[in-house]
Amino acid sequence: MRADRLVSLVLLLRQHERMTASALAAELEVSTRTVLRDIEALSVAGVPVYAERGRHGGFALLPGFQTELTGLNHDEALALIVAGSRHGAQAFGLGGALASAMRKVVDALPESRRATAAGAARRLLVDPGTDLLERPQTVEDDVPDAIAAEIRRAVVDGHRLRLRYAAPGRDAQWRTVDPIGLVTVRGQGYLLAQRSGADRTYRLSRVLAAEELPEPALRADRIDLDRAWRERGARFRSGGDQVTVHLLLDPARRDELAATALAVHAERTEADGRLRLDAAFQDARHARWAAWKLATGAEVVAPQWLRDHLHDRAAALAARYAPPP
């Protein structure tokens, strides 16, 4: 909306003191011509914005044009600013709204606090794109804003929702659900819902279309979303064609296995220092992938079919890279 954009424009000028039309356009994701029209509208409305000519020119506000929010202390403001770097808002289609909110929070602080809070926030990095080994972190596939907004409105307003959903290995189908809540984990967004009274969990990136319906959702008035998520996770881990693998593991790879497996059981230390344990995986494909990823850091004791798979794959790889005769 234009009113929101005008507010954001004023806040940007307050925080940066002076900005060019092109810089404002980039921040607000509009054209330079739109920025110039907005500047003119602000001037007509009595906002003291003026243009400075020259190489380092741009638009600025007259000094003293600001308001202060006195109820927010330094740590509270810092918490909000750092929260702005989390993936959740982006996963739910609220990235633009979050950026606008963060500008308002910073602008509303007294000038003395504004500088220290912004400076401190620059020294705190949450969830960077890669780890120290340059391995990319898990990032959710882009969810179109229109779809995310439709789902979000249905969840918040308590209305039923019609989804066109593409489950793995199946053709996309329309289904009507009663939305319960939204969850984001490591940048991946999920919709918790019920369908015909049964619990369902939908990954947002697999939703191809969404339509909020006028009728109210059939759901409880109150929900402990954290508990609901844990319960669904437990059911997921205990379902499907699970595979238990008995293996000997280098202790240095224990955390890596725990992060991959559904569960680790019957763990003990052998005389050679290796860990003997049972690891549960969702299915055979999951077990093959995890065991191969551990390479020589683990030895599969059972099942035999997994040992055979690893042997054949390693032999094929060794043959490919064998030196020429």
N, C-alpha and C positions, 0 to 999 in steps of 0.2 A: 504494500500500500504506500501511496505517496507520503502520507503523514508520517509513517514510520521512517521512510527514507530521509525526510527533512530533519527529523530528530537525530538520526544517525549522522547526518551531515554536520549538524551543529556540534555534536559530541566529538566528531573527528577533528574539527577545527579547534575545539577547546583543548584536546589532548596533544595535538601536534603544533599548535600555535599558527602555523602557516602551511598550506598545502596547495599544490597546483590542481587545476581542473582535471588533468589526466590522472593524477594520483587519487583524487576523490572518486573519479569514475571507476578506477580499478578496485578500490575498496568497496564501493557500493554496487559493483557489477552492473553499471549502466553506461550509457554513452556520455561523452564529454558535453554534447549538446544538452542532454537531460540535466547534467550538473549545472550548467549555466542557467537553465530555466529555473532550477531549484534555488540557486543563489539569488536570482531576481525575485522569486516569490518570498524568500526570507526577508529581503530588504524591504519589500512592500509591506510585510507583516510587522516591521519594526525591529527585526533582529539586526544588531549593528555589525554586519559583515561588510568588508570592503576589500578591494583589489589592490595589490601592490605590484607595480610594474618592475621590469628589469629581469636580469639573469636569475636572481634568487627570489623572484616574486611569486605571487600566488594569492590565495584568498585567506583572510584572517578575520578574527573577531576583535572588537575593541576590548582592551584590558578591563578586567573586572566583571565581564559578563559570564557569571557562573552561579551555580547553587551548590550547597554542601549537604551531605548526608552525615549527620552527627552521630547516629546510632550504630555505626559500623566501625569496629576497631580494626587495628592493623591485621591481626591474625585472621579475623573473619573475612576481610577483603581478600587477603592472600589465598585463603581456602577457596573462595569463589573463583578467583582468577586461575588458580591451578586446575580447578575442576573443569574449566573451559577447555582444557587440552585433552580431556577424556574422549573415548570413542563413542560413548552412549548416545549423545545428542546427534552425532552424524548418522549413526545406525538407525535412529528413529526419525530421520528427516528434519532434525531441529538444528542443523549446523549453522544456518544463517541466523536463526533466532538467538542461538547461544552467543554468536559473535556480537550481535547487537546488544544483548544483555550485558556482556562483559564490558563493552564500551560505556554503558550507562553506569555500571558499578564503579569503574575506575574514575569516570568523570564526576560522580557524585561525592567522592571523597574530598576532604579538605586538601588543599594544595600540598601541604607538608606531608600528609600521609600518602598522597597519590604517587609521589616520586619514589618513596621508599617501598611501597607495595609493588609497584610495577618493576622496580629494580630487583626486589627479592624474587618475584615470580620468574624473572629471566634466569635465575640460578637454580630453578627446580624444573626438571624435565620428567614428564610422565609418559610412559609407553612410547619410546622413540620407534622409528620405523624398522631399525635393525638392532641386533645385539652386538657384543664386542667382536664377534667373528663375522660380522656383516651378513648374518642370516636374517632374512626378512621376517618380521613378526606377522602373525596371522591377522589379516585384515579382511573384513567382510566385503563381499562383492557389492558394488554400488546398488542401492535400492532407489529407484526413481522417487523423487520427492512427492509426486502426486500419489503414488501407491502408499508410501510411508505415512503421508498426511491422512489419507482415508482410513488406514488401519488405526492410526493414533486417535483420530476423532471417535471412532467406534468404541475403542477401549475406554477413553475418558468419559464419553457421553453415555456409555452403557447400552449401546445399540447392537443389534445383530449385524453380522458381517458376511458378505458374499465374496469368496476368494476363487480365483483361478490359479490352482497350485500344481506345480510340476514336481511330483515326488521322484526320487532317484529311480531310474529304470522304468518309469511309467509315463504314459501320455498325460498331458495337463488336463485337469478336470475342474469343473466348478463345484464348489461345496459351500454350504451355509453353516456358519459356526457362531457360537456365543463367546465373544472374546473376554478373557479374564485379566490379562496383563501382558506387558512387554518386558523382555529381559535381554540384556546385552552382555555377552561373555567374550572377552578378547576381541572386541570389535565386531562380533557376529551377533546379529539381532534375531530374536525368536519371539513368536506370538504364542502365548499359552491360551488355550481355548477349550471349549467342550463342543462336541458334535454328537447330537442325539444322546446327550447325557454322558458320553464317554470322553475322558481326557484326551486331548490332542495337542501336539507341539509342532509348530510350523516355522521353518527357517525363512526369514523375510526375503532373502535373496532368491528364493524359489517361487515367490508369489509374482505371477505375471500380470494380475489385475486385481483390483479390490473395489468393493462398493459398500458403503455404509447403508444399512437398511433402516427404515423408520421405526420398526417395531423394537421394543426393549429386549435386551439380552436376558436369557434365563441363567442367572448367576447369583451367587450369594452377595449380600450387601457389603460384607467385609472379607478381605483376603489377606493371608500372610504369604506374600509372593515368594519370599525367600524359602519358606518351608515347602511351598508347592513345587518350587524348582528342584529342591533337594530330593523330594519324593519322586518326581518324574525321572530325575537322573538315576536314582536307585533302581527304578523299574526298567529303565533303558539298559543299565549295565547287567541286569539279571535276565534279560530277554534275549531273543535271537538264537543263532546257532553258535553259542559260545564254545571256545576252545581253551583248554587248560594245557599249558606247556611247562614241563619240568626241565629246569636248566641249571647250569653252573655259571656263575656270573662274576666278572671282575667287580670288586666293591666300588671302584671308581665310576662304574657305569650304572650303579644302582638307581640314582636319581633319574637318569635318562629312561630307564625301564619303567620306573614308577610313573613318570609323566606320560608314558605311552600306553601301558597296560590298563585294563579296567580295574584290576586288583592284584595284589601280591600277597601270597599266603605261604605258610609253612617254611619260614625263612630260618636258616641256620648257617653257621660258618664251618667250612671244611678245614681239614688239617693244612691244606695248601694255601689257605687264606681266601679261597673263592667262596662265594655265597651259593648255597643250594636252596632253591626255592621253586614255588609254583606260581606262574603268572597267568591270569585269565585275560583272554582277548575276545573281541566281539564275534569274530568268525575266523575261518581259515585264512582268508586274504589278509586280515589284520595281523594274524600271527606270523605269516610269511614275511610281510613287510617289516614288522618290528624285529624279528630275528635277524634278517639280512642287514638291517640298519645297525645292529650291535656288532656285526662283523666278528673279529676274533676276540672281542670283549666278552663273548658269551659262548657256551657250548650247550646245544639242545640235547637233552638226554632222552626225552620222549615228547611227543609221539614219533614213531618211526617215519611216517610219511613226511613230516617236516624236516627230519634229518636228510631224507632222500632228496627233497626239494633243494635244500641248501647245498648238498653235495653236487647235484647236477648243475645248478646255477654257477657255483664256484668253478667247476670243471670247465664249463663253457667259457667262462670269463678267462680262465688260465690259458685255454687253448687259443683264444683270440689274441692274447698278448704274449704268447710264447715266442722266443727269438727264432728267427728263420734258421733252417737246418744249414 
